[in-house]
Amino acid sequence: MVKLLVFLHRRDDLSQEAFDRYYQDTHLPLVKRLPGLRRVVVNRVLPDPTMPAWDLVVEDHFDSPEAMQAALASPEGQAVVADAPNLFDMEKIQFLAVQETE
């Protein structure tokens, strides 16, 4: 299992309520349409002044690196990328691809 971890910070001009509503109603449904996506986990970051100021850490699960790359290159992946500036501070987004083992 391959996971794409996405560290997200909301735009400063969005209230928490507006951010939550748009994420749930608009952005997350786009993510869930990614071909080959096996699971998505949304982690809400608890406020902590000693940690980076992310709002969400999202885990997108795929069967392989190739499946992840194909999903991101697909029209559905491009729709997710195109929608991201509506919510997120694009200069603060960070990505990390990991191989999960138990």
C-alpha positions in Angstrom: 0.0 0.0 0.0 1.3 3.4 -1.0 0.0 6.6 0.7 0.2 10.1 -0.4 0.3 12.3 2.7 -0.8 15.9 2.0 -0.2 18.6 4.6 -2.7 21.4 4.1 -3.1 24.9 5.5 -6.3 26.8 4.8 -6.2 30.2 3.2 -6.0 33.0 5.7 -9.1 34.7 4.3 -11.4 31.7 4.9 -13.1 31.2 8.2 -12.9 27.8 9.8 -16.6 27.3 9.1 -16.3 28.3 5.4 -13.2 26.1 5.0 -14.9 23.0 6.6 -18.1 23.4 4.6 -16.3 23.8 1.2 -13.9 20.9 2.0 -16.7 18.5 2.9 -19.2 19.5 0.3 -16.9 20.3 -2.7 -13.2 19.3 -2.4 -13.5 15.9 -0.7 -16.0 14.6 -3.2 -13.5 15.5 -6.0 -10.7 13.6 -4.2 -13.0 10.6 -3.7 -13.4 10.3 -7.5 -9.7 9.7 -8.1 -9.3 6.5 -10.1 -7.5 3.8 -8.1 -8.0 5.5 -4.7 -8.5 2.8 -2.2 -9.1 4.9 0.9 -8.9 8.5 2.1 -8.3 9.5 5.7 -8.7 13.1 6.8 -6.8 14.0 9.9 -7.8 17.3 11.6 -4.7 18.8 13.3 -5.2 19.7 16.9 -4.0 23.3 17.7 -0.4 23.2 19.1 1.8 26.4 19.1 4.9 24.2 19.0 3.9 22.5 15.8 3.5 23.7 12.2 0.2 25.4 11.6 -1.5 22.8 9.3 -5.3 22.4 9.3 -5.4 18.9 7.8 -3.2 16.0 7.1 -4.8 13.8 4.4 -3.8 10.2 3.6 -4.7 9.1 0.0 -4.2 5.3 -0.3 -3.3 3.6 -3.5 -2.1 0.1 -4.5 1.2 1.2 -6.0 3.2 4.3 -7.0 2.1 3.8 -10.5 -1.6 3.8 -9.5 -1.0 7.0 -7.5 0.8 8.7 -10.4 -2.0 7.7 -12.8 -4.7 9.1 -10.5 -2.9 12.4 -10.2 -2.4 12.7 -13.9 -6.1 11.8 -14.7 -8.8 14.4 -15.4 -10.1 13.7 -11.9 -6.7 14.4 -10.5 -6.4 17.6 -12.4 -9.9 18.7 -11.1 -8.5 18.2 -7.5 -5.5 20.3 -8.3 -7.6 23.0 -10.0 -9.9 23.3 -7.0 -7.1 23.4 -4.3 -6.5 27.2 -4.5 -10.1 27.7 -3.5 -9.2 26.4 0.0 -5.6 26.0 0.6 -2.5 28.3 0.9 -0.7 26.8 -2.1 2.7 27.9 -0.8 2.3 25.9 2.4 1.1 22.6 0.9 3.5 19.7 1.4 3.4 16.2 0.0 5.0 13.0 1.1 4.7 9.6 -0.6 5.2 6.7 1.8 5.1 2.9 1.7 3.0 1.6 4.6 4.1 -1.5 6.5 2.7 -3.0 9.7 
